[in-house]
Amino acid sequence: MKELKIKKVTSKNELKQVLQIRMNVFVKEQKVPPHVEIDGLDKEAEHFIVYLKNKPIGCARIKTHKNHAKLERIAITKHHRNKGYGKQLTRYLINYCKQKQFSKIYLHSQTHVADFYEKLGFKKTGKPFYEGGIKHIKMYMKT
């Protein structure tokens, strides 16, 4: 998978590409209301983009609070799923958080993909809840 490149967003153009992926995956495909997806919190987050052969195919953002990092908006475009790119992106985000020495990493996983995050070391906590009309569960990992 040498053609895969994951990097922190450093330009307005890259952020525009991230927002387009999120609109396609979450709003168009999963029917999340646009005002829920574009929540006004992007300015306080670090964004990451995934390129395959220089084409944007995935994204994520990290928001931080004290010594905790929250992984959010993890998305891979429909035609590129189930090829290991989501796993590579999530591992990249975990390693990034470990390098920044966050004591805990957490996320709100859609329940139908919680097993994916468990295999990467996250543990479920609490009861399922709805975000954007989709059932989620909180998951965490101590670093």
Steps between C-alpha positions, in 0.01 A plus 500: 500500500782735409260733318324580831599824672357628828584850613389783723302764310712811444311696234154637427484277192565186707234607752257553211574144382440367855165679523397361159578144612297554818204640306507202263538233769299636791238731343431347159567134577404467868236777504651693793344849503748756359479721812601201715793407277628856458478574871708816529780316682737450206711805594592345836597163351801358321406349165656211311461392141566170322620497141513199270710573193462872583118476508324583832318189626475545876515735793474545875526767764635504853364724772678523832391573855757513777709186452243310292463475124170431325512345153214626287363502147703198395392425144613308195317553172260224402703348217813475715356324804593149613851533359682577823516878456275570800723280715812683380337837565388403850844358588656822373267704725576278802875535443462876457315522834762284673778725368311800641486308832124506550407273790174386341359479148128466449240507225131455437478197273199418291388173662519301177877566478589475872668161442740673258616735779513219758750317278715814511497509881197711591256390771127574511367699791150609594177440316427557131364844404398683184704768322381640169228235494755215513554264795843546664699371796781679684834322479836578657862395517760584764838580351 
